[in-house]
Amino acid sequence: MFALHERAKVLVQKYFTLEKELIGLLQEIEREGIHKWLGYNSMHQYCVVALGMNDHQAYGFWSVARKCTEIPALQTAIDTGKITASTAKRLIPVLEESNTEHWLELAETIPQKQLEKEVAKANPKAALRERIKPLSETLLEFKSGIDPETERLLLQCKELCAQKSKSNGAWNDVLKSLAVQYLKS
């Protein structure tokens, strides 16, 4: 029983070590342009296609690697084990050179859920995870944040769509109509 616990602890340490190494390698691959030499247009594409990451993993690792390049103190905090790559990813929407000390101190001292709340207070858009998620073979869920002006415009479009089609103006119909019109222009 305790042997399993000890093995789990060892694997977690290896995992954190591998995360650090991967972040460093991604920075070096981008700096050297290796992804372009291999035929990939972006680091995201390289991570997904060449390395086999899913979109979420690719975005997470590459955004942390890029931010570590911009803010070396973030790299140091990860390298010294003060924060994990996962925690660093949560800081990305608010972390700037001028506030690094404040956010790294918070990341080291408060629980992750509380940190997420602080990030959301500082940058409300950070709390929203925009996405398109498959629900079935023919149905997707679309999630995004919008400002009040966009809401007003979309509601007007929905009303026009409902009048034209003599239906309730389902959001799918509204968005499809807007996309078709946009792509025509």
KAGI-V627881 format. One record per pair of residues at least 24 apart in sequence whose ideal C-beta (glycine too) atoms are under 7 Angstrom apart, sorted by the first residue. I is the first residue (numbers start at 0). GAP is how many residues later the second one is. If there is no record, write none. Layout:
# KAGI-V627881
i=I gap=GAP
i=I gap=GAP
This chain:
# KAGI-V627881
i=15 gap=65
i=15 gap=68
i=18 gap=66
i=19 gap=58
i=19 gap=59
i=21 gap=39
i=22 gap=38
i=22 gap=41
i=22 gap=42
i=22 gap=45
i=22 gap=55
i=22 gap=62
i=25 gap=35
i=25 gap=36
i=25 gap=39
i=26 gap=38
i=26 gap=41
i=26 gap=42
i=59 gap=29
i=62 gap=26
i=62 gap=29
i=63 gap=24
i=63 gap=25
i=66 gap=25
i=66 gap=28
i=70 gap=24
i=70 gap=26
i=70 gap=29
i=72 gap=27
i=72 gap=31
i=73 gap=26
i=76 gap=27
i=81 gap=26
i=82 gap=24
i=82 gap=25
i=86 gap=25
i=89 gap=25
i=89 gap=26
i=89 gap=29
i=90 gap=28
i=92 gap=26
i=92 gap=30
i=92 gap=33
i=93 gap=25
i=93 gap=28
i=93 gap=29
i=93 gap=32
